[in-house]
């Protein structure tokens, strides 16, 4: 498991990209790296549930954290820093390049970095061969690679996958 070559966006798993967009950043193509609506929604849910479980990070903000501050704690100051970096990334790169970077750098647990490595690790096949169900299951894992580890917590991961399926239908991906 683990290593893989870089997969260009146009050769990646289309169902995997759609599932990630539905799960992580449904307004990806509409914002400039930071989604004020996503942040407001996260603040609302955090206040309602009286815990800090929602971060409101966009895919670009997550990529900024992966590249520039992977080992820093998740504090408000670091979130602001990631937001600034994300906005700079959006000006420097196009959406497709950001998505390609994210899909190739994201950690999927069990040593798999990137969707291609995850497809090979969990299903023994290349990303382009993933079914919608397989791709959606993999899209769940980066949200919490230990929490949604399909090897150790399959039932939990499948429950989250069903939620993402619902989001994909609601958002018109399926």
Secondary structure, 3 states (H helix, E strand, C coil): CCCCCCCCHHHCCHHHHHHHHHHHCCCCCCCCCCCHHHHHHHHHHHHHHCCCCCCCCCHHHHHHHHHHCCCCCCCHHHHHHHHHHHHHHHHHCCHHHHHHHHHHHCECCCCCECHHHHHHHHHCCCHHHCCHHHHHHHHHHCCCCCCCCCCCCHHHHHHHHHHHHHHHHHCCCC
